[in-house]
Amino acid sequence: MLEIVQARDYKNYYKLFEELNISDEIVSVAEAMDNGNVIGFGIYHYSNSSIVIDYIDSKSDLELYDGIARTILFLALNNNINSAVFNIDDKINLIKLRFISENENTMRNIANFMDTCKKCKNF
């Protein structure tokens, strides 16, 4: 069964944190787990009044990418954060999934975005 949870151990991510130039003191990782195995993950941190999504690895699975991104956005809403910055170089999936439009990297209203998703309202 697929579940997306907070990573308990970051040891497998330290090299990527360095590559992304993010301090391991401020970063968080959401892991997509299937039968105890990590099948994807998202790296994010909070900055000012936004959540910053720095990296998503979904092994080319668009639905998994969507689930990881939405989980991180939902975490932001739970922390009274309603805007997101996508600090991701490859924006193709973000645009396909309508998280952002072309030449943008910011979602100004997470709650509004989630309200337009019928499945998201059930969480």
N, C-alpha and C positions, 0 to 999 in steps of 0.2 A: 504494500500500500504506500502510495506517495504521501509524504508529509514534508512541509517546509518548516524548519526549526532554527533557532539560534545555535550557531556553532559553539561548542564548549571548549574546544582547543583550536588555537590558531597556528600551531606549529607548521602545518602544511601550506600556510598562506604568507609567511613572513617574507619570502623572496618576492612574491607578487606585490606585497605592500611596499617594498623598496622600489620595485619597478614603477609602481603608480605614484611614488613619492608621497605616501600617506603614513603618518605615525601610527604604530600599532596601539598607541595609548588612546586614540580617539575613534578608531575604526571598529565596525561590527561586521559579522558575516552571517548571512542566512544561508543554510544548506538545504538543498532538496534531497531527501532521503527516500530510498526505495529498498525495503527489506534490509535496513541497516547499512546500506551502501550510499555514499554521496554520489549523486548523479548530476548535480549542478549546484551552483552557488552564486550569491550576489554579495558584493562588498559595498558598504555604505558608511556614511558618518553624518553627524548633525553639524550644521554650520549656521550660526545666527538663527534665523527663523525658518530655515529650510532643511530638508534632508537631501544629502548629496549622494547619488548613486554613482559609484566609481567604476564598477565592473560587474558584468553578468556573464557567467559561463553556463550555457545550457546544452552544450554538445550538439549544437545546430538544431535543437528541438524548439520550434517556435512557441508551441504551447507551454513548454516548461519555462522558456524565457519569460513569457507573459505571466505565468504563475509566480515566478521569483520576483519580478518587478512589482506586481500587485501586492504581494505579501509585504515587501519593503514599504510600499506606499501606505498600506493599511497600518503598519507599525508607526509610521509618521503620524497618521490621524489619531491613533491611540495616545500619542504624546502631544496632542494639540498642535501639530505642525501641519499646515495646509498647503505648502508649496514644496516643489522638488526641483533639484538641478541634476541633470543627467550629464555627468562628467565622463562620458563614454565616447571614445573616438569613433567607433563604427555605429552610426545612428540608424542604419537601415532597418533593423528590427523595431526600434522605437517608433519610427515613422510608419512602418507597416501596421503596427499595432495601435497606432494613433495616440501614443503617449505624448508625442510632440509633433509639430509640423516641420517641414523642411526649413533649414536655417535657424532653428530654435534649439535650445537645450534646457528650457525651463517649463515646468508645469505650474501654473500660477494658482490652480484651485483643485487640489486632490479630491476633496469631497464631491465637487461637481463631476469630476471625471468618474469617480466610483459610482455616483448616482445614475450615470448613463449606462452602467453595466448591470443588467438584470441579475446575474449570478452573484455579483459583488454585494448586492443588498441583503443577501441571505447570511452573510458572515457576521 
